[in-house]
Amino acid sequence: MIKPTTASPAPGRAPGEARTALLFIAPAMIGYLAFLVWPTLRGVYLSFTSFDLLSAEKWVGLDNYRRLVNDPVFWDSLGVTLHYVVVNIGVQTVVALLIAVLMHRLTSSTVLRGVVLAPYLVSNVVAGIVWLWILDTQLGVGNEIIEWLGFERIAFFGDASWAIPTIALVNVWRHVGYTALLIFAGLQSIPPTVYEAGRVDGASEWRMFRSITIPLLRPILSLVLIITIIGSFQVFDTVSVTTDGKPANATNVLQLYVYDLAFDRLQFGYASAISVALMLVLTAITVFQYRLMRAGRSDLG
């Protein structure tokens, strides 16, 4: 007669370890479901209603999305946001890559890394207010220096052609250190023997940067671009404290338009529809970019 056997725990795993792990994961999981999953699902539902906070929700189907397609303010805000995204990502990526390469090749000082990261510790609101004072047309130190150099004062936040590039550069100043450290971490993963082989073959520094550094940094650069694009499309606080959409809606980015619709006009249904559309666009861009740059593959293997 064959005696029934009892299942034994996996090697190296103590009984009850799974329950203990679930207890540690539970608080984070509850927060994730309560503050991310539920608001997202609620927002998707509201995008199909005419909810205005003062009356019961009324199902309107695709009416909010039809209004979105024919809304000139939405398309203008999307254009302003794209302008900001291009300036912010272009400048930030190039400057961060330059800083990371210089730190990697010239110094290993942790103090310097701390200095580079310091602006990231300042909140967007504080950074916006400080740069608003520095670049003030009449009293700002920045304009005093510009006038001392012999140029005319510039209304950085008051001129329609200057406002978005100025806001983008304020955010570049705050985030470039964090982005540089991400790229620096990627540089640390490149074996020194690869550069030694390049020097033996007589390659110049520029040739090694173009043929070794950039290709081997592709996974981390993909990550940086995805993070930067998502963050750039969500710009709100810096714009709110510096220009509040002015002058003449020249800085009316999408998030500011959504805030105005929801909390000033109480059009939560239409504001939710714009937010859902933005989420879908960002998801499509992320998936396309991930596949295009083969972000999950490394040439080091």
Disulfide bonds with the S-S distance in Angstrom:
none
